[in-house]
Amino acid sequence: MTSSDPITRTERLLRSCRGEPVDRPPVWLMRQAGRYLPEYRRVREGVSFLEMCADVDRAVEVSLQPLELVGTEAVIFFSDIFTPIPGMGVEVDFAPGPVVAEPLRSLAQVEKLRVADPRETVPFVFEILRTLRAELEGPQVPLLGFAGAPFTLAAYLVEGGGSKDFAQLKRMMWTAPEVLRELLARLTDLTVEYLGAQIEAGAQAVQLFDTWAGILSPQDYREWVLPTHREIAARLDRRAAPLILFVNNGAHVFDQTLESGADVLSLDWRVDMAAAAAQAGGRVSLQGNLDPCTLAAPPDEIEAQVHTLAAAAAPARGLILNLGHGCLPDTPVEGVRAFTAAARSLAGGAK
């Protein structure tokens, strides 16, 4: 995957998503705008997380920070996977993760959920995206949108908050499958509408975060999760914006994610990149998958790990360098800079 012609950062990312020739892999990081940056903490001071997500000026500012501060090559807008959920009629707070006032356990509760137009329920999201797209048009930096996947959103909605095993949700699969199926159907509709509106507002690629799908067995993943991924991929205009799918802790279902219809599969650090690339071949591009804790290593070790990672991914049709999960709050800023610099040091790249 080489090209002698210089390309913009936007072209590099989109070509990598689609498996087209590039000079080197692009690089960005999940949670690249966050607490590890002193500049982010200053903007967040005195503002709650929910207020921050709805504050267009602040959200735009922190979305752009990693571009100059750590050398990332794409911008993902600042928000949360639960941002559109209150528009369904669900009372949500953050402490710090999502906490649902009344967990959804009955069909009557699920049937009350609205799938409203996100342009009306969360208009600030699209103002943030439009503002960012205008800011990034000149330097030709790609803008990413994102959403939580239906199963992960359902996990919080049924459980009422975070959990180690989401036992309430998994019991529902056996005791009230009709409730869970209806909930997933409504959340799938919401996700399609939300991502579609993000693309309309300027997102050039979108990522679907399925943080908790990895708690399922391969059989349960195939029954409960894969159909939602397939439907979202089929209903989105992926010619306008490629779809990236991230299934955390999903090494055991990687072969099934190849059937999702996504353009890019984002891998966590538990997945062997070489084996995944060999299996993926020309079917999808890959993203990932450096362990976030590696960013605490010396710069030369980070560079060595990035070069090893890129070589392992060579059989895949395309690669986007990223972490295997998000930046941790105590991530050294110099480690993030070393990671993005290492990406630019790959063959054909410029320091």
C-alpha positions in Angstrom: 0.0 0.0 0.0 2.2 2.8 -1.2 1.9 5.9 -3.3 4.4 8.4 -4.5 1.9 11.3 -4.5 1.6 13.4 -1.4 -1.9 13.2 0.0 -3.8 15.2 2.6 -4.6 13.8 6.1 -8.3 13.5 5.1 -7.4 11.5 2.0 -5.0 9.3 4.0 -7.7 8.3 6.5 -10.5 7.8 4.0 -8.3 5.8 1.6 -7.1 3.7 4.5 -10.7 3.0 5.5 -11.5 1.9 1.9 -8.3 -0.1 1.3 -6.9 2.3 -1.3 -3.2 3.2 -1.7 -1.6 5.5 0.9 1.9 6.6 1.7 1.6 5.4 5.3 -1.1 4.6 7.9 -2.9 7.6 9.5 -3.0 7.9 13.3 -5.5 9.1 15.8 -6.4 8.0 19.4 -9.6 7.0 21.1 -10.2 9.4 24.0 -7.6 11.7 22.5 -9.3 14.7 24.1 -9.4 14.0 27.8 -8.1 14.3 31.3 -4.5 13.5 30.4 -4.2 16.9 28.8 -3.8 19.9 31.2 -5.4 22.1 28.6 -8.5 19.9 28.6 -8.8 20.1 32.4 -8.7 23.9 32.2 -11.6 24.0 29.8 -13.6 21.5 31.9 -13.0 23.4 35.1 -16.3 24.2 36.8 -18.4 22.5 34.2 -20.2 19.2 34.5 -19.7 16.5 31.9 -23.2 16.8 30.5 -22.8 20.6 30.3 -19.5 20.2 28.5 -21.1 18.0 25.9 -23.8 20.6 25.1 -21.5 23.6 25.2 -20.6 24.1 21.5 -17.6 26.4 22.1 -16.0 24.2 24.8 -16.7 21.0 22.9 -15.1 22.4 19.7 -12.1 23.7 21.6 -11.3 20.4 23.3 -12.0 18.4 20.1 -9.3 20.4 18.4 -6.8 20.3 21.2 -5.1 17.0 20.2 -4.5 18.2 16.7 -1.9 20.7 17.8 -0.9 19.4 21.2 -0.1 15.7 20.4 0.0 15.5 16.6 -3.1 13.4 15.9 -4.2 13.3 12.3 -8.0 13.2 12.7 -10.5 14.9 15.0 -13.3 13.1 16.7 -16.0 15.4 18.1 -16.2 15.6 21.9 -19.4 13.9 23.2 -20.6 10.7 24.9 -22.3 7.6 23.6 -25.3 8.4 25.9 -25.8 12.0 24.5 -28.9 11.1 22.4 -30.5 8.8 25.0 -32.4 11.5 27.1 -34.2 12.4 23.8 -35.8 8.9 24.0 -37.5 9.9 27.3 -34.9 8.4 29.6 -33.5 10.3 32.7 -29.8 10.0 32.8 -27.0 11.3 35.0 -23.2 10.8 35.0 -21.4 9.6 38.2 -19.0 9.6 36.2 -20.4 6.9 33.9 -24.1 6.9 32.8 -26.6 6.2 35.6 -30.3 5.6 34.5 -32.9 6.8 37.0 -35.4 4.0 36.1 -33.7 0.9 34.5 -35.7 -0.6 31.6 -36.9 -4.0 32.6 -40.4 -4.3 31.1 -41.9 -4.2 27.6 -44.2 -1.3 28.7 -41.1 0.8 29.5 -39.4 0.0 26.2 -42.6 0.7 24.2 -42.6 4.2 25.7 -39.2 5.0 24.2 -39.3 7.6 21.5 -37.0 7.5 18.4 -37.1 11.2 17.8 -35.2 13.2 15.2 -31.8 13.8 16.8 -31.5 17.1 15.0 -34.3 18.2 17.3 -33.4 16.5 20.5 -29.6 17.2 20.5 -29.1 20.1 18.0 -25.9 21.1 19.7 -24.2 17.9 18.4 -24.7 18.9 14.8 -23.6 22.5 15.5 -20.4 21.1 17.0 -19.8 19.0 13.9 -20.6 21.8 11.5 -18.2 24.1 13.3 -15.5 21.6 13.4 -15.8 20.7 9.7 -15.5 24.4 8.8 -12.3 24.6 11.0 -10.8 21.5 9.5 -11.6 22.2 5.9 -8.5 24.4 5.4 -5.9 22.1 6.9 -7.7 19.1 5.4 -8.0 17.1 8.6 -10.7 14.4 8.7 -13.6 14.8 11.1 -15.0 11.6 12.8 -18.4 11.1 14.3 -19.5 8.3 16.6 -22.3 6.6 18.4 -22.7 3.9 21.0 -23.8 0.5 19.6 -27.3 -0.7 20.5 -26.2 -3.6 22.7 -23.9 -1.4 24.7 -26.6 1.3 25.2 -29.0 -1.5 26.2 -26.5 -2.8 28.7 -26.6 0.5 30.6 -30.3 1.0 30.2 -31.3 -2.4 31.5 -28.6 -2.6 34.3 -29.1 1.1 35.3 -25.4 1.9 35.1 -22.0 0.3 34.7 -21.4 -3.3 35.8 -18.7 -5.9 35.7 -20.9 -8.6 34.2 -24.2 -6.9 33.3 -26.1 -9.8 34.8 -29.5 -8.1 34.6 -29.0 -7.7 30.8 -27.8 -11.3 30.3 -30.7 -12.7 32.3 -33.1 -10.7 30.2 -31.8 -12.6 27.2 -33.3 -15.8 28.7 -36.2 -14.5 30.8 -37.6 -11.7 28.6 -36.1 -12.0 25.1 -39.0 -10.1 23.6 -38.2 -7.0 25.8 -34.5 -7.0 24.8 -35.3 -7.5 21.1 -37.7 -4.5 21.1 -35.1 -2.4 23.0 -32.4 -3.3 20.5 -34.7 -2.6 17.6 -35.4 0.9 18.9 -31.8 1.6 19.7 -30.8 0.4 16.2 -33.2 2.9 14.7 -31.8 5.7 16.9 -28.2 4.8 16.0 -28.9 4.9 12.3 -30.7 8.2 12.6 -28.0 9.7 14.8 -25.0 8.6 12.7 -26.8 9.6 9.5 -27.4 13.1 10.9 -23.8 13.3 11.9 -22.7 12.5 8.3 -25.1 15.1 7.0 -23.5 17.7 9.4 -20.0 17.0 8.2 -18.6 13.8 9.7 -16.4 12.1 7.1 -16.2 8.7 8.9 -18.1 7.4 11.8 -17.2 4.9 14.6 -19.6 2.6 16.3 -18.5 1.8 19.9 -19.7 -1.6 21.2 -17.9 -1.5 24.5 -19.8 -4.4 26.1 -20.5 -6.8 23.3 -17.4 -8.7 24.3 -19.2 -10.0 27.5 -21.1 -12.4 25.3 -20.2 -15.8 24.0 -19.7 -16.2 20.2 -23.1 -17.8 19.9 -24.9 -15.0 21.8 -22.9 -12.4 19.9 -24.2 -13.9 16.7 -27.8 -13.9 17.8 -28.0 -10.6 19.7 -25.3 -8.2 18.4 -24.2 -9.1 14.9 -27.7 -8.4 13.4 -27.6 -4.8 14.8 -24.2 -4.2 13.3 -25.3 -5.5 10.0 -28.4 -3.4 9.9 -26.6 -0.2 10.8 -23.9 -0.8 8.2 -26.6 -1.5 5.6 -28.7 1.5 6.4 -25.9 4.1 6.5 -24.5 5.8 3.4 -21.0 4.4 3.7 -20.0 6.0 0.4 -20.4 9.3 2.2 -18.6 8.2 5.3 -17.0 4.8 6.0 -18.1 2.9 9.1 -15.6 1.8 11.8 -16.7 -0.8 14.3 -15.0 -1.2 17.7 -16.0 -4.3 19.8 -14.0 -4.1 23.0 -12.7 -7.4 24.4 -13.9 -9.0 21.2 -11.0 -11.2 20.1 -13.3 -14.3 20.4 -15.8 -12.8 17.9 -13.4 -11.2 15.4 -14.3 -13.7 12.7 -18.0 -12.7 13.1 -17.2 -9.0 13.0 -15.8 -9.6 9.5 -19.5 -10.2 8.6 -20.7 -6.9 10.1 -20.5 -4.9 6.9 -18.2 -2.3 8.5 -15.4 -0.8 6.4 -12.9 -0.9 9.3 -12.6 -3.1 12.3 -11.0 -1.4 15.3 -9.2 -4.0 17.5 -8.4 -3.9 21.2 -4.9 -5.0 22.4 -6.0 -8.5 23.1 -6.3 -9.3 19.4 -3.2 -10.6 17.6 -2.8 -8.1 14.8 -0.9 -10.4 12.5 -3.5 -13.1 12.8 -6.3 -10.7 12.4 -4.7 -9.1 9.3 -4.1 -12.5 7.7 -7.8 -13.4 8.3 -9.1 -10.1 7.2 -7.0 -9.9 4.0 -8.8 -7.7 1.5 -12.2 -7.8 3.2 -11.9 -4.9 5.6 -9.3 -2.4 6.9 -8.1 -2.6 10.5 -7.6 -0.1 13.2 -5.6 -0.3 16.4 -4.4 -1.8 18.6 -1.6 -0.6 20.9 -2.2 -1.2 24.6 -2.8 2.3 26.0 -0.4 1.6 28.9 2.4 1.3 26.3 2.4 5.1 26.1 4.2 5.1 29.4 7.2 3.5 27.8 10.3 5.5 26.5 9.8 7.1 23.1 12.2 4.7 21.3 10.2 1.7 22.7 6.9 3.2 21.6 8.4 3.7 18.1 9.6 0.1 18.0 6.1 -1.1 19.0 4.4 1.0 16.3 6.8 -0.3 13.6 6.1 -3.9 14.8 2.4 -3.2 14.8 2.4 -1.8 11.2 4.4 -4.7 9.9 2.0 -7.2 11.5 -0.9 -5.4 9.9 0.6 -5.5 6.4 -1.6 -8.3 5.0 -4.8 -6.3 5.7 -6.1 -4.0 3.0 -5.6 -0.9 5.1 -4.4 0.2 8.6 -5.3 3.1 10.8 -2.9 3.4 13.8 -4.8 3.8 17.1 -4.9 2.4 20.6 -6.6 -0.8 21.6 -8.8 1.3 23.9 -9.0 5.0 25.0 -6.2 7.1 26.5 -6.1 6.6 30.2 -6.4 9.7 32.5 -2.7 9.3 33.6 -1.3 8.8 30.1 1.9 10.8 29.7 1.4 13.5 27.1 4.9 12.9 25.8 3.9 9.2 25.2 1.0 10.3 23.0 3.3 12.6 21.1 5.8 9.7 20.6 3.1 7.5 19.3 1.9 10.0 16.6 5.5 10.8 15.7 6.3 7.1 15.3 3.4 6.8 12.9 4.9 9.6 10.8 8.3 7.9 10.8 7.0 4.8 9.0 8.2 4.1 5.5 7.2 6.9 3.2 6.2 9.2 6.0 7.8 12.5 7.1 8.8 13.3 10.7 
